[in-house]
Amino acid sequence: MNTIDISVIISTYNQPLWLQKVLWSFNQQSFKNFEVVIADDGSNHETLDLIKNMTDELNYPIQHVWHEDNGFQKTIILNNATVVAKGAYLVYTDGDCVARDDFLQQHVNNRQKGHFLSGGYFKLPMNISQLISRSDIEKQLCFKIDWLKQHGLKYSFKNNKITATGIKKRLLNLLTTTKATWNGHNASGWKSDILAVNGFDERMQYGGEDRELGERLINYGLKPIKIRYSAICLHLDHARGYVKQDMIDKNLKIRAATKSEHVIKTAFGIEKK
């Protein structure tokens, strides 16, 4: 029996149509030795039904980790998913991010001991998000700049994420002014490192909750590597009705303490004191 190399942890909450597209995208991965762990922050039966119905058509194993809906508790369900993940290396993304067929291979190619990987996403407008079909994902048309422009994508420097290859791709990863942070939609690291810092801080809700984990990993001694122009995923548009300013303010205070006190292992993570 082969050991699973990578666990892909996908967070979701009541977005079954978007999650379906994401799961289709992992069916196309050139790297095959992985599982998917769905970290479900309390979705209703539609998501459960979707996962059950898709099991037979997917070429990788799935674990569905769920807890009851009690508001925004993404950090708690991510910790639960992290614990059950079978891979020694963990890739985190969101249930609204469709992965290009080399997404996991890029994480594998760039991973190093003593580091974590920091990727980004390519944001799509709602009309293109809705338009993308299973066939478009299987044929990788939705990752072709001409196809995207044909359906209304405007010019932006960020289009280089889709088009850059070879030396240009490596240079853009090096030269981008975007800071290398732990981004929940596209980041990866060794499970042993994530457990060493006790996972996500479960006090945190929306607003920098992913980045705070990265800040503790850096305090632990890890160095981030940028793969913004290498590991490509398309971010499907959606509303953010769950965003509240008090959540953001509380998270900013926790992050400030993490930096000023050089916190490595949160007391509010996987293991509770």
C-alpha positions in Angstrom: 0.0 0.0 0.0 1.4 3.4 -1.1 1.8 6.1 1.5 0.1 9.4 0.7 2.6 12.1 0.1 0.4 15.2 0.2 -2.8 16.1 1.9 -4.7 18.9 0.2 -6.8 20.7 2.9 -9.7 22.5 1.3 -11.9 24.8 3.5 -15.5 25.3 2.5 -18.8 26.6 3.8 -22.1 26.3 1.9 -20.6 26.8 -1.6 -21.3 23.4 -3.2 -21.3 24.6 -6.8 -17.9 26.2 -6.3 -16.6 23.2 -4.4 -17.6 20.9 -7.2 -15.5 22.9 -9.7 -12.5 22.8 -7.3 -12.8 19.0 -6.8 -13.0 18.5 -10.6 -9.8 20.5 -10.9 -7.9 18.2 -8.5 -9.0 15.3 -10.8 -6.7 16.8 -13.5 -3.6 17.1 -11.4 -0.4 15.8 -13.0 0.9 14.8 -9.5 -1.2 11.9 -8.3 0.0 10.8 -4.8 -2.4 12.9 -2.7 -5.6 12.9 -0.8 -8.1 15.7 -0.3 -9.4 16.6 3.2 -12.4 18.9 3.1 -12.5 21.2 6.1 -16.2 22.0 6.3 -17.2 24.8 8.7 -20.7 23.6 9.1 -22.2 23.4 5.6 -25.7 22.0 5.2 -26.7 18.7 3.5 -26.1 20.0 0.0 -22.4 19.9 0.5 -22.5 16.4 2.0 -24.7 15.2 -0.8 -22.3 16.7 -3.4 -19.3 14.9 -1.8 -21.1 11.6 -1.7 -22.3 11.9 -5.3 -18.8 12.8 -6.6 -16.8 10.1 -4.8 -17.0 7.6 -7.7 -16.0 10.1 -10.3 -12.9 11.3 -8.5 -9.5 9.7 -8.9 -8.2 10.5 -5.4 -9.4 9.7 -1.8 -11.4 12.3 0.2 -11.9 12.8 3.9 -14.8 15.1 4.9 -14.2 16.8 8.2 -17.3 18.7 9.5 -18.6 20.4 12.6 -21.9 22.1 13.3 -22.4 25.6 12.1 -21.7 28.0 15.0 -20.5 31.1 13.1 -17.2 31.6 11.4 -14.9 28.9 12.9 -12.6 28.2 10.1 -9.5 27.9 12.3 -11.1 25.1 14.4 -12.1 23.0 11.4 -8.7 23.5 9.7 -7.0 22.2 12.9 -9.3 19.2 12.9 -8.5 18.6 9.2 -4.8 19.0 9.9 -4.8 16.3 12.6 -6.5 13.7 10.4 -4.4 14.5 7.3 -2.4 11.4 6.2 0.3 13.2 4.2 3.7 14.4 5.6 3.3 17.5 3.5 0.1 19.7 3.6 -1.2 22.0 0.9 -4.0 24.4 2.0 -6.5 26.0 -0.3 -10.1 27.1 -0.4 -13.3 25.7 -1.8 -13.5 28.6 -4.3 -10.1 28.1 -5.8 -9.9 26.0 -9.0 -6.4 24.6 -9.3 -4.4 24.4 -12.6 -3.3 20.9 -13.5 0.3 21.5 -12.4 -0.7 23.1 -9.1 0.4 20.3 -6.8 3.5 19.5 -8.9 4.6 23.1 -8.4 4.2 22.7 -4.6 6.2 19.5 -4.8 8.9 21.0 -7.0 9.5 23.9 -4.7 9.1 22.4 -1.2 12.2 22.4 1.1 12.9 21.6 4.6 13.0 24.7 6.8 10.6 26.6 4.5 6.9 27.0 3.7 5.5 28.0 0.3 3.5 31.2 -0.3 1.2 31.3 -3.3 -1.5 33.5 -4.6 -4.6 33.4 -6.7 -6.0 34.8 -10.0 -9.3 36.5 -9.2 -12.1 36.1 -11.6 -15.3 38.2 -12.0 -18.6 36.5 -11.2 -19.7 36.0 -14.9 -16.6 33.9 -15.7 -16.8 32.1 -12.3 -20.3 31.0 -13.2 -19.4 30.2 -16.8 -16.6 27.7 -16.1 -17.8 24.1 -16.8 -16.4 20.7 -16.1 -15.3 20.5 -19.7 -13.5 23.8 -19.4 -11.6 22.5 -16.4 -10.8 19.1 -17.9 -9.5 20.8 -21.1 -7.8 23.5 -19.0 -9.4 26.2 -21.2 -10.2 28.3 -18.1 -6.4 28.8 -17.6 -5.9 30.1 -21.1 -5.6 33.8 -21.4 -7.3 34.0 -24.8 -10.3 32.0 -23.4 -10.5 34.3 -20.4 -10.3 37.4 -22.6 -12.9 36.0 -24.9 -15.3 35.9 -22.0 -14.6 39.5 -20.8 -11.4 39.4 -18.8 -9.8 42.9 -18.7 -6.1 43.6 -19.2 -4.1 43.6 -16.0 -0.4 43.0 -15.0 -1.8 40.2 -12.9 -2.6 38.3 -16.2 1.1 37.3 -16.1 0.1 34.7 -13.5 -1.6 32.9 -16.3 0.9 33.5 -19.1 4.3 33.5 -17.4 6.6 30.5 -18.0 10.3 29.7 -17.7 12.7 32.5 -16.8 9.9 35.1 -16.7 8.0 33.1 -14.1 11.0 32.7 -11.9 11.9 36.4 -12.2 8.3 37.5 -11.3 8.4 35.2 -8.2 11.6 36.8 -7.1 10.7 40.4 -8.0 7.1 40.6 -6.8 6.7 43.2 -4.1 4.0 41.2 -2.4 5.2 39.9 0.9 5.6 36.1 1.3 2.8 35.2 3.8 0.8 32.2 4.7 -2.2 32.5 2.4 -5.1 30.2 3.1 -6.0 29.9 -0.5 -2.5 28.7 -1.6 0.1 27.8 0.9 1.9 24.6 2.0 4.3 23.2 4.6 5.4 20.1 6.4 2.8 18.7 8.8 5.5 18.4 11.5 6.2 22.1 11.3 2.5 23.0 11.5 2.1 20.7 14.5 5.2 22.2 16.1 3.5 25.6 16.3 0.2 24.0 17.4 -1.7 24.8 14.2 -4.1 27.7 13.8 -5.1 30.0 16.7 -8.7 29.1 17.3 -9.5 32.4 18.9 -9.3 34.0 15.4 -12.2 34.4 13.0 -12.1 36.2 9.6 -9.2 38.5 8.8 -5.6 37.4 8.8 -6.2 34.1 10.6 -4.1 32.3 8.0 -1.3 34.8 8.0 -1.0 34.6 11.8 0.0 30.9 11.4 2.7 31.9 8.9 4.0 34.6 11.3 4.4 31.9 14.0 6.1 29.6 11.5 8.6 32.4 10.8 9.1 32.9 14.5 9.8 29.1 14.6 12.6 29.6 12.1 11.0 28.8 8.8 11.6 30.9 5.7 8.8 31.5 3.2 9.3 30.9 -0.6 7.2 32.8 -3.1 5.4 30.7 -5.7 2.8 33.3 -6.8 3.6 32.9 -10.5 4.1 29.1 -10.4 1.2 27.4 -8.4 -1.8 28.8 -10.1 -5.4 28.7 -9.0 -8.5 30.7 -10.1 -10.5 32.4 -7.4 -14.2 32.2 -8.1 -16.2 35.2 -7.1 -18.6 35.3 -4.1 -20.1 37.5 -1.5 -18.6 37.9 2.0 -21.5 38.4 4.2 -19.7 36.9 7.2 -17.1 39.7 7.4 -17.4 41.8 10.5 -15.1 44.6 11.6 -14.9 43.4 15.2 -13.5 40.1 14.0 -10.8 41.9 12.0 -10.0 44.2 15.0 -9.6 41.2 17.3 -7.4 39.3 14.9 -5.1 42.4 14.4 -4.5 42.5 18.2 -3.6 38.8 18.2 -1.3 39.2 15.3 0.4 42.2 16.9 1.0 40.1 20.0 2.4 37.2 17.9 5.0 39.6 16.4 5.9 41.6 19.5 6.1 38.6 21.8 7.7 36.3 19.2 5.0 33.7 19.8 5.8 30.3 18.3 3.3 27.9 19.8 -0.2 29.2 20.3 -1.9 28.1 23.5 -5.2 28.2 21.6 -4.5 25.7 18.8 -4.7 21.9 18.3 -3.5 21.1 21.8 -5.3 23.0 24.6 -3.7 23.8 27.9 
